[in-house]
Amino acid sequence: MARRRKRGRDITGILLLDKPTDMTSNKALQQAKFLYFAQKAGHTGALDPIATGVLPICFGEATKFSHFLLNADKKYRVVAKLGQKTTTADREGEVVEEKPVDVSEEQLVTVVQQFKGTISQVPSMYSALKKDGVPLYKLARQGIEVERKAREVTIHSIDILRLEGDEFELDVHCSKGTYIRNLVEDIGDELGCGAHVQELRRTAVSHLQLEDCVTMTQLEAMKQADEKLAMDELLMPLEQALHHLPIVELNDDETYYICLGQSLQIGELPEEDEFILKGPRGFLGIGFIDDDGKVAPRRLIKQNN
């Protein structure tokens, strides 16, 4: 039987998309894939439909390295409403509890600082986590609740930007897996009046910043104007997205053997567990030090001969 030809362009790179509100991350991914007519694409960690901001989308060989961004620290700007708890801990849910709001700035500062550092969170039933392959939010919409294990996350910093009446705004720098909805709801509980998320914007993933993102509207306009080259120039090279890792430079012979999957004895080695492998013609992939103290390939991109 003839092998089915893949549909789309074989392109590689990372698109920094400013995800629009009221769109799922998967819908944004599929739309970006369509606009680029790409064979293969994947995102690096879902944002809630109401959330906007940095959503790195990996095309082609970049999908092999998406976990580096998935596991990276994130930054968020969140606007929260005091006095109401909802089923989803954000504005999309039904209000299940209302209380009067009498919160001073000093009280908010005291409570917010309690959440700095390592904290424990129980994921919401309206999260994208899966139970037996089914996203929890789908079970929640059917009225089904399942047990979720608490997980430890780290809040590196949490700054109050404003408090106006029953609304406050925070700037949060946190580890992977942090649920900002849970954080806001827990702050509301500590204040004794409840709270839920009104607006959520991801401002950074690792070193990738919101100001470097492109909007879906801009992409659609470029596609309409047939500006394919300009669209491709928006894609970030892999080594730029992984710039926090050290680089091991290889010569032609070393590149040849590494690409065959072999380990090599190389003089000066980095102290980090993982590093970028770079040959004379550019990025090769990610390497590590094996048990024999040699440089070994962990994940390589497809090489064009």
Order of alpha helices (4+ residues) and beta strands (2+ residues): beta-alpha-beta-beta-alpha-beta-beta-beta-alpha-beta-beta-beta-alpha-beta-beta-alpha-beta-beta-beta-alpha-alpha-alpha-beta-alpha-beta-beta-beta
